Amino acid sequence: MSSTIEAPTLNNDVQVRTDPAGKPLAIRHDGQIWLVDPATDSQHWFGRDAWWDSRRTAAVGSGDLVSIEYWRVQVRPDSSSALRTATLRREPFSARWLLENISDAEETTDN
């Protein structure tokens, strides 16, 4: 089994283990567990869904249907491996996490 995640096609389903506050602690992708490095700062933000493109409808009072949750975290499969940067996304009202991209740690950009 390889200890690197190749640049995935955007939006791969992944399993994410979080702490009680919702911060990612580990990612399972393609049979490999990648631990979030606790010594690095994780970035957390919300974007907006282009609801006019998705044509989704909802009943009045359904809640926030347009906020997309993002996390950018530093991950590695073991303590001797190089850090990689993973961007995770979760759609409104979804329990499913998507791996939006992954790159070498030094290639990251701020949002």
N, C-alpha and C positions, 0 to 999 in steps of 0.2 A: 504494500500500500504506500502510496506517495505521501510525503509530508508537506506538499504544497497544494494550494488550490489554484488551478489554472484559471485564467480570466473566464469567468462563467458567462453564459448567455444571460442577459439581464433577466431579473425576476425569477430566479430559481427558488423553489420552496426550500426552506430550511427549518430546523427545529431550534428554538432559542430557549435556554434556561435563564430565568431572570431572578433578581433578588425581590423581596417583598414590595419594593418601591417601583419595580418594573425595569430596572437597569439590567441590560444583558450581562450574563456571567460566562456563558459558553454557547457555541454554535455547533450544531451537528449538520455537516454538509457532505454528501456523497460518502457516507460511512465513516468520516473522520470527525473527531471532536476537536474544536479549536477553542482554547480558553482565552477569555478576555483578560488582557494584562492589567492587573489592579494598580500598577505603578503609573499608568498613563491615564490622561483625562479622556473621558468619552464625551462626545458631542451629541446633544439631543435637541431636536427641533421638530416643528410641525410645518407641513406644506399644505397646499389646498388642492383638492381634486378638481379637475375640469368637468364639473357636473354637466355642463351644457353639451359636452362631447359624449358622455356616457349614457345620456338619456335616462338615467335612473330617476325613479319617482319614489316618494315616500309620503306617508300620511303626516299631517300636521302634528307636531309634538314628538316626532320620532327621534329627535336629538341631532347631534352634529354628524352630518353625513358627508362632509367635505374635508375634514382635517385628516391628513395623512401623517402618521408618526414615523420619524426617522431617527436612527442611531448610527453614529460613526464610531467604531471601536477598533482598538488595536488588538489583534489576535495572533496566537501561535499554537501549534499542536503540542509543544513541549518547551521547557525552559531554555533549551540550547538552540532552538530555531529562531530565525529572523522574524521580526514583527511584520505583519501584513495589516493593511487597513481595510476593514469591511464596512460597507454601508448597508444597513438593514432598513426595511420599510414594512409598515403594517397599514393596511387600508382601513377606513372607518368601519367599525363594528366587526372587524375580522380578528379571529384568533390566530390566523395564519401569518407567518413572517416570510418575507421575500428577501433574498440576497440580491441587492441591486447591483453592487460591484465589489470587487476586491482588487487591491493593488499593493505594491511594495510600500512600506510605511513612509518612505521619504518622498513618495509621489503624490501625497495628499494635498488637497486644497481646502480652504475654509469656505463655508457657506455663508 
